[in-house]
Amino acid sequence: MGSFSLWHWLIVLAVVVLIFGTRKLPNAMGDIAKGFKAFKKGLNEETPAVDKAEDVPPPPAAAKKEELPKQS
């Protein structure tokens, strides 16, 4: 399978215009553009890190082990 030439893309464009019509095409492209913008905005937002060292409480002190009498 080779790469698509200009003629292939023109045929695909003609089929899309025939299916969706010229009125719905700009609306669909606008919706796609809004989706991309929202995705980029979501990637750029800072999310709070859950496992930061300063947010994690220190581990509890190890409990002293009680010595059990040896069974002979």
C-alpha positions, 0 to 999 in steps of 0.5 A: 500500500503506497501513500495517498496522492492528491487525487485520492484526497480529492475523492475522499473530500468529495465523498465526505461533502456528498455524505455530510453536505456543505452545511454540516461540514463547518459545524463538524469541523468546529466541534472537532477543533473545540475538542482538540482545544479542550484536550490541549488545555487538559494536558497543560493544567497542573494536577496535584501530585498525590505522592509528594514526599511532603504530603506523606505522613512519616511511617509509625515507629516500629513497635517493640517486639515482646520477647516470648519465653523460649519453649524447650 
